[in-house]
């Protein structure tokens, strides 16, 4: 069937300024880009502009590559099943990339990523197939206007 799930966390509300929103959208546009080379460049430039990249040399680390693979995984298959294993992998690789020191979570992004990882765990409990690319594109577009 068709179901909608809404999650409200009234204890974690924060308004993100326009620059943080724009930088975060750039990350997701990079993940959705079908040209892998352009996607990689765009995603990594988004990391830097968002303030998430602590050290550029970390991009070549296994911890960082594993994290990028986990982030992009839902976008590689139109009927991705977002299950508990994926939610755990996303949380684990994020933790490993942060522990490696290549990524950082500045204050404006800390709550956002805490909510994002929490949502990944809740979505994982549903273990539902979904077309992540289509759903996200409906929310934020594909970024082509930003390139004009």
Protein Blocks (a to p, Z undefined) as FASTA:
>chain_A
ZZddddddfklccdddfklmmmmmmmmmmmmpmblklmmmmmmmmmmmnopamblklmmp
mklmmmmmmmmmmmmpfbbccdfklmmmmmmmmmmmmmnopaccdfklmmmmmmmmmmmm
mmmmnopacdfklmmmmmnonolmmmZZ
